[in-house]
Amino acid sequence: MHSLLVLIGSASQAQDAVATTDRDLFVRGQLVQGQLVQGQLVQDQPVRSQPHPDQPSARASFRISTSFSDNNPAEVTAYISCSAGTAQPEYGMISEGSPLEFVISGFPAGRLRCLLAQAPAPGYQPAYYAFDDASGHSENDPDGCQFLEFEDGDAGFCEVENTLVASNIEVRRLWVDPGSDINITIYDEAHYSCDSEAWGEYEGSLWFSGKDDRQVFEVLPDWEGGTLCAVWPIGNDGSVEYDPEECLDLQIRPGASASCTIFNTRLFDADQPARWYGWLVMALIVLLVGFIAARQWRDPGR
């Protein structure tokens, strides 16, 4: 859910004002020494900003634009929250190459404070850069673009840079029937390979130990079609059945993660035949020694 900020200045500064990223969640905050502080949920129905009676007709404009490190064309919601005045529009959609302009009117000149931001884009980390033409000041803020003490005719610009965040794939290797004699500290290996339109092919190895182990590797998800990954065991033990079916078709999109399990089942103890042969040889030796001793006892002169 996207949060909605309700900004309250003191009686000497500004009236209540509201802005939203959607129509479902509204949150009350405060304007404290020029800082917008988010507060708690106060209601669940739309609220509109109301201009203060007898306000001067000051006017300011704000433009917000967005970009993605992987050129994702997705649309995200942009919104504005101000300490005074009326916003047109209150929120709207933006995408790479398609900015949105807000106009604030009916505020006391020099006393307008606004915050511009976009709704989170799943799988991306946003960075905000604010610039206003009056002061030439630009700064980075993790929560949005803040503009303080705007005058009539001022303009503000907010640039959002969305950086793709790697997704995780967790692979579990589980021995279904390890047997009583298996050395569960032995290492086994699995190999993974991923392919996508944006990032091409890349691969790597995972190492497991014990009866039940988990390993994680990172994937660069592709917004168009997803990144396809497969994981399979590297094993040549004829006494073990490997089942990697869950891990052979993993599709990862931005903001998503995945997990799968490789099952190892021991069909029989690979060392058991060798032990059987050893016991057979020992039994034959004992029988042979007993046979020789018996003959000597029967015929001492030989």
C-alpha positions, 0 to 999 in steps of 0.5 A: 500500500502507498502512504498518503501524507497529511501535512499540518503547519502551525496556525501562523504558518499554514492550514491542513493539506493532503496528497496521496499516491492512491485513494486507499491509505491516508496518513497524518504527518507534521511540518516541523522546522521545514521537515516533513515527518510521517505520522500514523494512519488517521482514516481510510477515505479520500480527503482533499486540500482546501484553500485558506480563505483570503489567500493570495493567488500565488502560483508555483509549479513542480515537475517530477520525472523518473528513470530506471537503470535498466530502461524499464518503461513501467509507469509509477504513481507520482504525488505532491504534498504541500503545506498550503494551496491547491494542487492540480493534479494531486497525483498522476502517472509517470514513466521514463521520458514522460514527466508530470507537472503539478501546479500549486495555487492560492498559497502565501508567498514565501511560505509554501513547502512541498514534498514530491515523491513516487510510489515504490517500484518493486525491485528498485531502489529510488534516489531523489534529486531536487532542484529549484530555479530560484536558489539553484540548490540541488540535493539528494533525499531518500524520502522524496524531493523537498522544496521550502519557502517557495515564492510566486512564480517559482518552479521546482524539479524532481528527478527520481533515479530507480536502480535495479536491485538483485534478487535472491534464489535459495537452493536447498539440498536435502537427503531424503534417506541418507542411510545409517552409514552415509558420511553426511559431512561430505560436500556435494556440488550444484551448478546454476545457469541464468539467461535473460534478454537484458543481461545475457547468460551467466553461471556459477556453482554452489556447494552443500554439506550435511544432510540438509543445507541451503545456499543462496545466489543473486540474480539480475532480474529482467523486467521483460520476460524475466530472468530464467534460471536452472540449478542441477546437481553435479554427481556421479554416485550410482547409488544416489538418485538426484531429483532437481525438478523443482530447480530446473525452471525458475523465472525471476522478475524485478522485486521477486525471489525464488526457492527450490529443493534438490532431493538426494535419495540413496538407493543402496549403500555403495560400500555394502558390496565391498563389505560383503566380499570382505566377509565372504573372503574371511569366511572362506579363510576360516573354513579353509583353516578349519578344514586343514586343522581337521585333517591334521587331527584325523591323520597326525602322521601326515 
